[in-house]
């Protein structure tokens, strides 16, 4: 079971960091307000979690 936990944590971290890098590198994806920035990162975290588990 511990093997799966490590794989899930690594997958979530990679997906979250990818989303953060994409927000910083592409000016079109910049949200205009801090709330939008937080929303994008939260959705990236959720998507990374689902992708790591599936």
C-alpha positions in Angstrom: 0.0 0.0 0.0 2.9 2.3 0.7 4.1 2.0 -2.9 0.8 3.4 -4.1 0.9 6.3 -1.7 4.3 7.3 -3.0 3.2 7.1 -6.6 0.1 9.1 -5.9 2.0 11.8 -4.0 4.6 12.1 -6.8 1.9 12.3 -9.4 0.0 15.0 -7.6 3.2 17.0 -7.0 4.2 16.7 -10.7 0.8 17.8 -11.9 0.6 20.7 -9.5 4.1 21.9 -10.5 3.3 21.6 -14.2 0.2 23.7 -13.7 2.2 26.3 -11.8 4.9 26.4 -14.4 2.3 26.7 -17.2 0.7 29.7 -15.4 4.1 31.4 -15.1 5.3 30.7 -18.6 2.3 31.5 -20.8 0.9 35.0 -20.3 -2.5 34.0 -21.7 -3.2 31.7 -18.8 -2.6 34.4 -16.2 -5.8 35.0 -14.2 -6.5 38.7 -13.6 -7.3 38.4 -9.9 -5.6 36.4 -7.1 -8.8 34.4 -6.6 -8.5 33.3 -10.2 -4.9 32.2 -9.7 -5.9 30.2 -6.6 -8.8 28.6 -8.5 -6.5 27.5 -11.3 -4.0 26.0 -8.9 -6.8 24.3 -6.9 -8.2 22.8 -10.1 -4.7 21.7 -11.1 -4.3 20.0 -7.8 -7.6 18.2 -8.1 -6.9 17.1 -11.7 -3.4 15.9 -10.7 -4.9 13.9 -7.9 -7.5 12.3 -10.1 -4.9 11.5 -12.7 -2.5 10.0 -10.2 -5.2 7.7 -8.8 -6.8 6.6 -12.1 
